[in-house]
Amino acid sequence: MPVAFFGRVLHFCNPTDTLSCVRQRNCMHWIILLFAILFEAAGTTCMKLSAGCTKLVPTVLMGLFYCTYFFLLTVALKKIQLSIAYPIVCGAGVALIAGIGAVYFRESFTPLKVIGTLAIVGGVIALNLAGTSR
């Protein structure tokens, strides 16, 4: 089912027929990009848990998660434009890490941090809109 998104026609999975969509690879690269975002957030979380690379397990996990992130991003970039994928990864990563910091690490989430996070996400949207105009 095609959907217009920022001037581009995207083909999303039909929720009732996800398996055939994956087989046809219509949305596989977007799913891979989503997993890349999750691995990037996991790597950044482990970076915090490693206490400056002084704890072995979080340090090793950080390396594994970041290697997986870069691999998945590279695969996703086969079908998704760099100028679209990378801002999405960065914006979603920032928002996800801000949420993890607030919930898991009990970091302050002040109104200024909320505004800053929204500005980054808004910037990602603006970059995507600018990329569609010719």
C-alpha positions as CSV (number, residue, x, y, z in Angstrom):
1,M,0.0,0.0,0.0
2,P,1.8,3.1,-1.2
3,V,1.8,6.2,1.1
4,A,3.1,9.7,0.3
5,F,5.7,10.8,2.9
6,F,7.6,14.1,2.5
7,G,6.9,14.0,-1.2
8,R,8.1,10.5,-1.7
9,V,5.9,7.4,-2.3
10,L,6.8,4.7,0.2
11,H,5.5,1.2,0.2
12,F,4.6,0.0,3.7
13,C,3.8,-3.5,4.8
14,N,0.2,-4.5,4.8
15,P,-0.4,-5.5,8.4
16,T,-2.3,-8.6,7.4
17,D,0.3,-9.7,4.9
18,T,3.6,-8.8,6.5
19,L,5.4,-12.0,5.5
20,S,4.9,-11.4,1.7
21,C,6.0,-7.8,2.1
22,V,9.2,-9.0,3.7
23,R,9.7,-11.6,1.0
24,Q,9.2,-8.9,-1.7
25,R,11.7,-6.7,0.2
26,N,9.4,-3.6,-0.1
27,C,10.0,-2.6,3.5
28,M,12.9,-4.7,4.6
29,H,15.4,-1.8,4.5
30,W,13.2,0.4,6.7
31,I,12.9,-2.5,9.2
32,I,16.7,-2.8,9.1
33,L,17.0,0.9,9.7
34,L,14.8,0.6,12.7
35,F,17.0,-2.1,14.1
36,A,20.1,0.0,13.4
37,I,18.5,2.8,15.5
38,L,17.9,0.4,18.4
39,F,21.4,-1.0,18.3
40,E,22.8,2.5,18.2
41,A,20.8,3.4,21.3
42,A,21.9,0.1,23.0
43,G,25.5,0.9,22.3
44,T,25.2,4.4,23.7
45,T,23.4,3.1,26.8
46,C,26.3,0.6,27.3
47,M,28.7,3.5,26.8
48,K,27.2,5.1,29.9
49,L,27.1,1.8,31.8
50,S,30.8,1.2,31.0
51,A,31.9,4.1,33.3
52,G,34.6,5.3,30.9
53,C,35.4,1.8,29.6
54,T,36.3,0.6,33.1
55,K,33.7,-2.2,33.2
56,L,34.4,-5.1,30.9
57,V,30.9,-6.4,30.0
58,P,29.3,-3.0,29.1
59,T,32.4,-2.1,27.2
60,V,32.4,-5.3,25.1
61,L,28.6,-4.9,24.5
62,M,29.1,-1.3,23.5
63,G,31.6,-2.4,20.8
64,L,29.3,-5.2,19.6
65,F,26.2,-3.0,19.5
66,Y,28.0,-0.3,17.6
67,C,29.5,-2.7,15.1
68,T,26.0,-4.2,14.5
69,Y,24.6,-0.6,14.2
70,F,27.1,0.3,11.5
71,F,26.5,-3.0,9.7
72,L,22.8,-2.6,9.7
73,L,23.0,1.1,8.6
74,T,25.2,0.0,5.7
75,V,22.7,-2.6,4.6
76,A,19.8,-0.1,4.9
77,L,21.7,2.4,2.8
78,K,21.6,0.0,-0.2
79,K,18.0,1.1,-0.8
80,I,17.5,4.3,1.4
81,Q,19.2,7.5,0.4
82,L,22.0,8.6,2.8
83,S,20.4,12.1,3.1
84,I,17.2,10.5,4.3
85,A,18.5,7.6,6.5
86,Y,21.2,9.3,8.5
87,P,19.1,12.2,9.7
88,I,16.4,9.8,10.7
89,V,18.9,7.6,12.6
90,C,20.4,10.7,14.4
91,G,17.1,12.3,15.3
92,A,15.5,9.0,16.5
93,G,18.7,8.1,18.3
94,V,18.8,11.4,20.2
95,A,15.1,11.2,21.2
96,L,15.5,7.5,22.2
97,I,18.6,8.2,24.3
98,A,17.0,11.2,25.9
99,G,14.1,9.0,27.0
100,I,16.4,6.2,28.2
101,G,18.5,8.8,30.2
102,A,15.4,10.2,31.8
103,V,13.8,6.9,32.7
104,Y,16.6,4.5,33.3
105,F,19.4,6.8,34.5
106,R,17.0,9.2,36.2
107,E,18.7,12.2,34.4
108,S,16.8,15.5,34.6
109,F,14.5,16.1,31.7
110,T,14.0,19.9,31.9
111,P,11.8,21.9,29.6
112,L,14.9,23.2,27.8
113,K,16.0,19.5,27.1
114,V,12.5,18.8,25.8
115,I,12.7,21.9,23.5
116,G,16.2,20.9,22.3
117,T,15.1,17.3,21.5
118,L,12.1,18.6,19.7
119,A,14.3,21.0,17.8
120,I,16.5,18.2,16.7
121,V,13.6,16.1,15.6
122,G,12.1,19.1,13.8
123,G,15.5,19.6,12.1
124,V,15.4,16.0,10.8
125,I,11.9,16.7,9.4
126,A,13.1,19.9,7.8
127,L,16.1,18.1,6.2
128,N,13.8,15.5,4.8
129,L,11.4,18.1,3.4
130,A,14.3,20.1,1.9
131,G,15.6,16.9,0.3
132,T,12.4,16.4,-1.6
133,S,12.3,19.8,-3.3
134,R,14.2,20.2,-6.6
